[in-house]
């Protein structure tokens, strides 16, 4: 029997307002540029999940963001590992610059729902959206 390893990650749902209208940051995955998602990645030793989420947003999308609060958890299997991503809602005024090998774009809520590749990330955005609209 193969033992499944659980990997804890953190991610950020980053929002920027343009003319008062909130837009959501999405980036493409490094392994598959057809996949649009939120910045996410590993949690370094000694780092909180919140710190990791903000660091990943800066590393992968070039935005310095401010934490708003938790936005939910997305769990998926990848090979013999289970990846558990703790997402946090964050805001920024930065336009961003994508990490090499990625694309970056800002989308309205409806556009982001249509662009996100995975149903679980669409559900996370729907769940977080009421906090964005405040």
N, CA, C and O atoms as a DFTB+ gen file, in Angstrom:
536 C
 N C O
     1  1       0.837      -1.190       0.000
     2  2       0.000       0.000       0.000
     3  2       0.880       1.251       0.000
     4  3       1.808       1.364       0.800
     5  1       0.583       2.180      -0.895
     6  2       1.348       3.419      -0.993
     7  2       0.800       4.425       0.012
     8  3      -0.404       4.671       0.077
     9  1       1.695       4.988       0.779
    10  2       1.307       5.989       1.762
    11  2       1.193       7.348       1.079
    12  3       2.089       7.764       0.345
    13  1       0.094       8.023       1.328
    14  2      -0.128       9.349       0.749
    15  2       0.436      10.401       1.697
    16  3       0.167      10.390       2.898
    17  1       1.217      11.299       1.134
    18  2       1.804      12.381       1.915
    19  2       0.944      13.629       1.728
    20  3       0.530      13.941       0.612
    21  1       0.677      14.342       2.822
    22  2      -0.098      15.583       2.746
    23  2       0.861      16.762       2.722
    24  3       1.706      16.912       3.604
    25  1       0.717      17.595       1.700
    26  2       1.553      18.786       1.535
    27  2       0.685      20.011       1.823
    28  3      -0.365      20.200       1.209
    29  1       1.135      20.831       2.760
    30  2       0.414      22.057       3.099
    31  2       0.971      23.206       2.261
    32  3       2.182      23.424       2.210
    33  1       0.070      23.934       1.607
    34  2       0.452      25.102       0.827
    35  2      -0.421      26.285       1.217
    36  3      -1.376      26.142       1.981
    37  1      -0.086      27.450       0.685
    38  2      -0.879      28.654       0.919
    39  2      -1.013      29.411      -0.393
    40  3      -0.117      29.385      -1.236
    41  1      -2.145      30.083      -0.551
    42  2      -2.393      30.846      -1.767
    43  2      -3.139      32.130      -1.467
    44  3      -3.670      32.321      -0.373
    45  1      -3.170      33.013      -2.465
    46  2      -3.795      34.318      -2.286
    47  2      -4.799      34.602      -3.398
    48  3      -4.510      34.442      -4.583
    49  1      -5.982      35.027      -2.978
    50  2      -6.964      35.589      -3.910
    51  2      -6.785      37.098      -3.790
    52  3      -7.265      37.725      -2.845
    53  1      -6.086      37.664      -4.765
    54  2      -5.689      39.068      -4.696
    55  2      -6.670      39.923      -5.508
    56  3      -7.002      39.601      -6.649
    57  1      -7.124      41.019      -4.891
    58  2      -8.094      41.916      -5.519
    59  2      -7.498      43.315      -5.599
    60  3      -6.850      43.795      -4.669
    61  1      -7.739      43.952      -6.745
    62  2      -7.315      45.344      -6.952
    63  2      -8.523      46.095      -7.499
    64  3      -9.234      45.595      -8.370
    65  1      -8.746      47.285      -6.986
    66  2      -9.880      48.093      -7.472
    67  2      -9.405      49.031      -8.569
    68  3      -8.404      49.733      -8.431
    69  1     -10.159      49.018      -9.665
    70  2      -9.915      49.957     -10.768
    71  2     -11.193      50.743     -10.966
    72  3     -12.238      50.186     -11.301
    73  1     -11.094      52.056     -10.753
    74  2     -12.256      52.947     -10.809
    75  2     -13.374      52.433      -9.910
    76  3     -14.551      52.474     -10.268
    77  1     -12.978      51.946      -8.730
    78  2     -13.929      51.477      -7.739
    79  2     -14.445      50.063      -7.946
    80  3     -15.164      49.536      -7.097
    81  1     -14.090      49.448      -9.056
    82  2     -14.579      48.103      -9.370
    83  2     -13.502      47.076      -9.031
    84  3     -12.371      47.196      -9.501
    85  1     -13.839      46.056      -8.215
    86  2     -12.832      45.050      -7.859
    87  2     -12.507      44.118      -9.026
    88  3     -13.399      43.651      -9.734
    89  1     -11.217      43.860      -9.211
    90  2     -10.730      42.914     -10.207
    91  2      -9.860      41.880      -9.503
    92  3      -9.168      42.189      -8.533
    93  1      -9.905      40.652     -10.005
    94  2      -9.229      39.512      -9.388
    95  2      -7.993      39.153     -10.204
    96  3      -8.038      39.098     -11.433
    97  1      -6.896      38.911      -9.507
    98  2      -5.643      38.512     -10.130
    99  2      -5.641      37.014     -10.397
   100  3      -5.895      36.212      -9.498
   101  1      -5.352      36.643     -11.642
   102  2      -5.153      35.246     -11.997
   103  2      -3.829      35.123     -12.734
   104  3      -3.411      36.033     -13.449
   105  1      -3.179      33.980     -12.548
   106  2      -1.937      33.681     -13.256
   107  2      -2.068      32.302     -13.892
   108  3      -2.935      31.510     -13.523
   109  1      -1.198      32.035     -14.847
   110  2      -1.189      30.701     -15.431
   111  2      -0.239      29.807     -14.645
   112  3       0.727      30.274     -14.041
   113  1      -0.533      28.528     -14.667
   114  2       0.325      27.542     -14.007
   115  2       1.620      27.399     -14.790
   116  3       1.632      27.551     -16.012
   117  1       2.704      27.110     -14.093
   118  2       3.997      26.917     -14.766
   119  2       3.997      25.660     -15.620
   120  3       4.551      25.651     -16.719
   121  1       3.374      24.596     -15.115
   122  2       3.391      23.311     -15.823
   123  2       2.423      23.263     -17.006
   124  3       2.634      22.500     -17.949
   125  1       1.360      24.078     -16.960
   126  2       0.369      24.065     -18.028
   127  2      -0.185      25.477     -18.181
   128  3      -1.002      25.918     -17.373
   129  1       0.258      26.182     -19.212
   130  2      -0.132      27.581     -19.383
   131  2      -1.602      27.753     -19.775
   132  3      -2.078      28.883     -19.892
   133  1      -2.328      26.646     -19.980
   134  2      -3.766      26.734     -20.224
   135  2      -4.552      26.812     -18.918
   136  3      -5.742      27.128     -18.927
   137  1      -3.891      26.524     -17.794
   138  2      -4.561      26.535     -16.490
   139  2      -4.415      27.907     -15.834
   140  3      -3.302      28.375     -15.597
   141  1      -5.541      28.540     -15.544
   142  2      -5.561      29.825     -14.845
   143  2      -5.949      29.583     -13.396
   144  3      -6.899      28.856     -13.108
   145  1      -5.199      30.205     -12.484
   146  2      -5.402      29.967     -11.062
   147  2      -4.919      31.149     -10.237
   148  3      -4.466      32.161     -10.773
   149  1      -5.026      31.001      -8.918
   150  2      -4.527      32.010      -7.977
   151  2      -3.075      31.673      -7.621
   152  3      -2.697      30.502      -7.656
   153  1      -2.258      32.670      -7.279
   154  2      -0.896      32.378      -6.818
   155  2      -0.944      31.476      -5.578
   156  3      -1.735      31.700      -4.661
   157  1      -0.081      30.453      -5.570
   158  2      -0.033      29.541      -4.426
   159  2       1.299      28.815      -4.420
   160  3       2.005      28.772      -5.427
   161  1       1.631      28.247      -3.269
   162  2       2.855      27.467      -3.185
   163  2       3.126      26.995      -1.773
   164  3       2.284      27.109      -0.883
   165  1       4.328      26.458      -1.589
   166  2       4.717      25.856      -0.316
   167  2       4.835      26.884       0.810
   168  3       4.991      28.082       0.574
   169  1       4.757      26.385       2.016
   170  2       4.966      27.207       3.207
   171  2       6.370      26.903       3.703
   172  3       6.680      25.758       4.033
   173  1       7.222      27.923       3.758
   174  2       8.595      27.735       4.233
   175  2       8.611      27.453       5.740
   176  3       7.689      27.833       6.461
   177  1       9.668      26.785       6.201
   178  2       9.843      26.545       7.632
   179  2       9.865      27.883       8.364
   180  3      10.527      28.825       7.930
   181  1       9.140      27.958       9.473
   182  2       9.108      29.174      10.273
   183  2       8.188      30.251       9.725
   184  3       8.126      31.347      10.280
   185  1       7.483      29.963       8.661
   186  2       6.601      30.928       8.004
   187  2       5.145      30.543       8.282
   188  3       4.805      29.361       8.264
   189  1       4.292      31.526       8.538
   190  2       2.874      31.228       8.693
   191  2       2.242      31.046       7.317
   192  3       2.822      31.441       6.306
   193  1       1.074      30.458       7.282
   194  2       0.359      30.304       6.014
   195  2       0.042      31.663       5.402
   196  3       0.120      31.842       4.187
   197  1      -0.315      32.610       6.252
   198  2      -0.620      33.959       5.767
   199  2       0.602      34.598       5.111
   200  3       0.502      35.194       4.038
   201  1       1.763      34.467       5.769
   202  2       3.001      35.006       5.201
   203  2       3.332      34.328       3.880
   204  3       3.762      34.980       2.929
   205  1       3.130      33.017       3.827
   206  2       3.417      32.268       2.595
   207  2       2.498      32.720       1.456
   208  3       2.949      32.867       0.320
   209  1       1.227      32.939       1.747
   210  2       0.284      33.379       0.716
   211  2       0.715      34.719       0.120
   212  3       0.689      34.899      -1.097
   213  1       1.109      35.651       0.979
   214  2       1.553      36.967       0.494
   215  2       2.871      36.857      -0.270
   216  3       3.064      37.542      -1.275
   217  1       3.777      36.000       0.199
   218  2       5.055      35.800      -0.497
   219  2       4.823      35.203      -1.879
   220  3       5.436      35.638      -2.854
   221  1       3.947      34.216      -1.968
   222  2       3.662      33.597      -3.263
   223  2       3.061      34.612      -4.239
   224  3       3.395      34.598      -5.423
   225  1       2.185      35.487      -3.759
   226  2       1.614      36.527      -4.629
   227  2       2.715      37.431      -5.166
   228  3       2.681      37.842      -6.326
   229  1       3.693      37.739      -4.313
   230  2       4.792      38.595      -4.755
   231  2       5.732      37.851      -5.705
   232  3       6.155      38.412      -6.716
   233  1       6.063      36.599      -5.392
   234  2       6.991      35.845      -6.236
   235  2       6.381      35.493      -7.597
   236  3       7.037      35.639      -8.628
   237  1       5.144      35.037      -7.600
   238  2       4.544      34.542      -8.838
   239  2       3.877      35.627      -9.674
   240  3       3.762      35.497     -10.893
   241  1       3.434      36.708      -9.010
   242  2       2.686      37.733      -9.741
   243  2       3.250      39.139      -9.579
   244  3       2.755      40.074     -10.208
   245  1       4.272      39.305      -8.750
   246  2       4.891      40.616      -8.597
   247  2       4.025      41.645      -7.901
   248  3       4.173      42.843      -8.147
   249  1       3.120      41.201      -7.034
   250  2       2.287      42.149      -6.290
   251  2       2.574      42.033      -4.799
   252  3       2.699      40.939      -4.249
   253  1       2.672      43.188      -4.170
   254  2       2.768      43.250      -2.709
   255  2       1.354      43.512      -2.226
   256  3       0.752      44.537      -2.546
   257  1       0.833      42.574      -1.452
   258  2      -0.566      42.653      -1.051
   259  2      -0.709      42.731       0.466
   260  3       0.219      42.428       1.216
   261  1      -1.896      43.146       0.891
   262  2      -2.237      43.217       2.304
   263  2      -3.316      42.173       2.576
   264  3      -4.284      42.047       1.826
   265  1      -3.135      41.440       3.644
   266  2      -4.049      40.373       4.009
   267  2      -5.385      40.925       4.485
   268  3      -5.422      41.883       5.257
   269  1      -6.483      40.324       4.027
   270  2      -7.823      40.669       4.482
   271  2      -8.321      39.588       5.453
   272  3      -8.862      39.899       6.514
   273  1      -8.132      38.317       5.077
   274  2      -8.563      37.227       5.949
   275  2      -8.604      35.911       5.202
   276  3      -8.293      35.858       4.012
   277  1      -8.988      34.839       5.897
   278  2      -9.039      33.520       5.260
   279  2     -10.131      33.456       4.197
   280  3     -11.164      34.117       4.305
   281  1      -9.879      32.635       3.152
   282  2     -10.838      32.523       2.048
   283  2     -11.243      31.076       1.780
   284  3     -12.065      30.828       0.898
   285  1     -10.694      30.126       2.508
   286  2     -11.090      28.735       2.317
   287  2      -9.911      27.827       2.021
   288  3      -8.771      28.276       1.905
   289  1     -10.209      26.536       1.902
   290  2      -9.193      25.512       1.678
   291  2      -9.567      24.696       0.455
   292  3     -10.723      24.309       0.281
   293  1      -8.579      24.439      -0.389
   294  2      -8.758      23.613      -1.594
   295  2      -7.814      22.423      -1.458
   296  3      -6.610      22.599      -1.267
   297  1      -8.359      21.213      -1.557
   298  2      -7.556      19.997      -1.443
   299  2      -7.652      19.214      -2.737
   300  3      -8.740      19.042      -3.286
   301  1      -6.503      18.734      -3.229
   302  2      -6.500      17.913      -4.440
   303  2      -5.345      16.925      -4.383
   304  3      -4.369      17.123      -3.660
   305  1      -5.477      15.861      -5.157
   306  2      -4.438      14.836      -5.217
   307  2      -3.527      15.099      -6.407
   308  3      -3.982      15.476      -7.487
   309  1      -2.235      14.894      -6.188
   310  2      -1.223      15.052      -7.228
   311  2      -0.240      13.902      -7.067
   312  3       0.626      13.935      -6.192
   313  1      -0.376      12.888      -7.910
   314  2       0.452      11.691      -7.760
   315  2       0.130      11.003      -6.450
   316  3      -1.034      10.722      -6.164
   317  1       1.167      10.722      -5.637
   318  2       0.976      10.077      -4.340
   319  2       0.898      11.099      -3.215
   320  3       1.117      10.762      -2.051
   321  1       0.589      12.336      -3.552
   322  2       0.501      13.391      -2.544
   323  2      -0.897      14.004      -2.562
   324  3      -1.556      14.080      -3.599
   325  1      -1.319      14.432      -1.394
   326  2      -2.524      15.238      -1.273
   327  2      -2.063      16.652      -0.958
   328  3      -1.371      16.885       0.033
   329  1      -2.451      17.589      -1.806
   330  2      -2.074      18.992      -1.622
   331  2      -3.253      19.711      -0.969
   332  3      -4.375      19.660      -1.472
   333  1      -2.993      20.378       0.149
   334  2      -4.021      21.147       0.847
   335  2      -3.583      22.607       0.839
   336  3      -2.607      22.980       1.489
   337  1      -4.323      23.429       0.090
   338  2      -3.967      24.840      -0.071
   339  2      -4.909      25.699       0.774
   340  3      -6.127      25.662       0.597
   341  1      -4.335      26.461       1.682
   342  2      -5.082      27.396       2.521
   343  2      -5.043      28.755       1.817
   344  3      -3.983      29.371       1.703
   345  1      -6.195      29.215       1.351
   346  2      -6.258      30.481       0.612
   347  2      -6.651      31.628       1.521
   348  3      -7.413      31.472       2.475
   349  1      -6.097      32.797       1.186
   350  2      -6.378      34.019       1.929
   351  2      -6.751      35.120       0.943
   352  3      -6.179      35.216      -0.143
   353  1      -7.702      35.937       1.329
   354  2      -8.085      37.099       0.537
   355  2      -7.111      38.226       0.844
   356  3      -6.773      38.463       2.004
   357  1      -6.658      38.921      -0.198
   358  2      -5.695      40.009      -0.041
   359  2      -6.033      41.116      -1.036
   360  3      -6.686      40.877      -2.052
   361  1      -5.580      42.325      -0.729
   362  2      -5.788      43.456      -1.630
   363  2      -4.446      44.077      -1.996
   364  3      -3.462      43.942      -1.269
   365  1      -4.427      44.757      -3.135
   366  2      -3.215      45.427      -3.587
   367  2      -3.581      46.605      -4.474
   368  3      -4.696      46.696      -4.990
   369  1      -2.621      47.502      -4.641
   370  2      -2.727      48.575      -5.634
   371  2      -1.762      48.302      -6.792
   372  3      -1.773      49.021      -7.791
   373  1      -0.930      47.266      -6.658
   374  2       0.073      46.938      -7.682
   375  2      -0.581      46.339      -8.929
   376  3      -1.594      45.644      -8.844
   377  1       0.021      46.623     -10.085
   378  2      -0.443      46.009     -11.337
   379  2       0.132      44.611     -11.499
   380  3      -0.488      43.743     -12.114
   381  1       1.322      44.398     -10.942
   382  2       1.950      43.086     -10.989
   383  2       2.812      42.879     -12.223
   384  3       2.729      43.619     -13.203
   385  1       3.641      41.850     -12.140
   386  2       4.454      41.399     -13.266
   387  2       4.623      39.904     -13.067
   388  3       5.073      39.465     -12.009
   389  1       4.268      39.124     -14.069
   390  2       4.290      37.675     -13.882
   391  2       5.702      37.113     -13.768
   392  3       6.639      37.610     -14.393
   393  1       5.832      36.095     -12.978
   394  2       7.069      35.328     -12.881
   395  2       7.366      34.745     -14.266
   396  3       6.445      34.480     -15.039
   397  1       8.632      34.549     -14.574
   398  2       9.025      33.976     -15.861
   399  2       8.286      32.656     -16.095
   400  3       8.227      31.802     -15.210
   401  1       7.731      32.504     -17.285
   402  2       7.009      31.289     -17.632
   403  2       5.529      31.334     -17.310
   404  3       4.824      30.342     -17.497
   405  1       5.048      32.472     -16.829
   406  2       3.631      32.622     -16.472
   407  2       3.032      33.826     -17.194
   408  3       3.744      34.722     -17.647
   409  1       1.714      33.820     -17.286
   410  2       0.968      34.994     -17.727
   411  2       0.188      35.510     -16.523
   412  3      -0.081      34.762     -15.583
   413  1      -0.168      36.774     -16.555
   414  2      -0.916      37.409     -15.470
   415  2      -1.993      38.267     -16.094
   416  3      -1.768      38.906     -17.122
   417  1      -3.176      38.286     -15.472
   418  2      -4.246      39.168     -15.933
   419  2      -5.175      39.481     -14.762
   420  3      -5.287      38.715     -13.805
   421  1      -5.833      40.625     -14.871
   422  2      -6.833      41.054     -13.890
   423  2      -8.202      40.890     -14.535
   424  3      -8.410      41.297     -15.678
   425  1      -9.136      40.291     -13.797
   426  2     -10.460      40.003     -14.334
   427  2     -11.552      40.520     -13.400
   428  3     -11.381      40.555     -12.182
   429  1     -12.676      40.921     -13.992
   430  2     -13.854      41.201     -13.180
   431  2     -14.296      39.876     -12.548
   432  3     -13.805      38.812     -12.927
   433  1     -15.205      39.940     -11.604
   434  2     -15.688      38.735     -10.934
   435  2     -16.208      37.710     -11.939
   436  3     -15.793      36.552     -11.911
   437  1     -17.099      38.118     -12.813
   438  2     -17.675      37.189     -13.792
   439  2     -16.615      36.638     -14.747
   440  3     -16.624      35.454     -15.082
   441  1     -15.703      37.511     -15.181
   442  2     -14.627      37.064     -16.072
   443  2     -13.723      36.047     -15.363
   444  3     -13.312      35.051     -15.961
   445  1     -13.416      36.306     -14.082
   446  2     -12.561      35.399     -13.321
   447  2     -13.226      34.032     -13.161
   448  3     -12.567      33.001     -13.290
   449  1     -14.520      34.024     -12.882
   450  2     -15.233      32.751     -12.762
   451  2     -15.160      31.962     -14.071
   452  3     -15.017      30.739     -14.060
   453  1     -15.258      32.668     -15.192
   454  2     -15.181      31.995     -16.499
   455  2     -13.763      31.545     -16.816
   456  3     -13.579      30.523     -17.478
   457  1     -12.748      32.291     -16.353
   458  2     -11.352      32.011     -16.694
   459  2     -10.714      30.929     -15.823
   460  3      -9.879      30.161     -16.302
   461  1     -11.101      30.863     -14.549
   462  2     -10.507      29.879     -13.638
   463  2     -10.712      28.469     -14.184
   464  3     -11.806      28.112     -14.620
   465  1      -9.656      27.684     -14.154
   466  2      -9.677      26.346     -14.744
   467  2     -10.438      25.334     -13.903
   468  3     -11.156      24.494     -14.447
   469  1     -10.295      25.400     -12.592
   470  2     -10.810      24.341     -11.730
   471  2     -12.065      24.755     -10.966
   472  3     -12.124      25.865     -10.436
   473  1     -13.066      23.881     -10.903
   474  2     -14.310      24.190     -10.191
   475  2     -14.084      24.573      -8.727
   476  3     -14.781      25.445      -8.207
   477  1     -13.119      23.934      -8.054
   478  2     -12.869      24.245      -6.646
   479  2     -12.383      25.674      -6.450
   480  3     -12.728      26.312      -5.455
   481  1     -11.585      26.188      -7.388
   482  2     -11.107      27.565      -7.241
   483  2     -12.238      28.548      -7.571
   484  3     -12.298      29.635      -6.995
   485  1     -13.123      28.178      -8.484
   486  2     -14.305      29.014      -8.735
   487  2     -15.168      29.096      -7.472
   488  3     -15.670      30.164      -7.121
   489  1     -15.331      27.963      -6.800
   490  2     -16.117      27.933      -5.558
   491  2     -15.471      28.808      -4.481
   492  3     -16.174      29.495      -3.739
   493  1     -14.140      28.788      -4.389
   494  2     -13.438      29.639      -3.419
   495  2     -13.699      31.113      -3.700
   496  3     -13.940      31.891      -2.776
   497  1     -13.652      31.496      -4.967
   498  2     -13.894      32.896      -5.316
   499  2     -15.326      33.293      -4.973
   500  3     -15.559      34.378      -4.439
   501  1     -16.276      32.430      -5.275
   502  2     -17.684      32.723      -4.942
   503  2     -17.851      32.912      -3.438
   504  3     -18.575      33.804      -2.994
   505  1     -17.179      32.068      -2.656
   506  2     -17.272      32.142      -1.203
   507  2     -16.620      33.415      -0.650
   508  3     -17.120      34.004       0.309
   509  1     -15.512      33.834      -1.251
   510  2     -14.770      35.005      -0.762
   511  2     -15.384      36.319      -1.226
   512  3     -15.154      37.353      -0.598
   513  1     -16.152      36.309      -2.296
   514  2     -16.607      37.543      -2.932
   515  2     -17.389      38.489      -2.028
   516  3     -17.193      39.700      -2.130
   517  1     -18.269      38.000      -1.143
   518  2     -18.971      38.953      -0.265
   519  2     -18.023      39.836       0.550
   520  3     -18.333      41.001       0.799
   521  1     -16.880      39.302       0.967
   522  2     -15.902      40.109       1.724
   523  2     -15.247      41.145       0.827
   524  3     -14.841      42.203       1.309
   525  1     -15.133      40.868      -0.464
   526  2     -14.523      41.811      -1.413
   527  2     -15.456      42.997      -1.637
   528  3     -15.004      44.139      -1.724
   529  1     -16.725      42.734      -1.729
   530  2     -17.707      43.763      -2.084
   531  2     -17.954      44.758      -0.958
   532  3     -18.559      45.802      -1.197
   533  1     -17.507      44.470       0.259
   534  2     -17.715      45.398       1.390
   535  2     -16.995      46.690       1.195
   536  3     -17.067      47.572       2.050
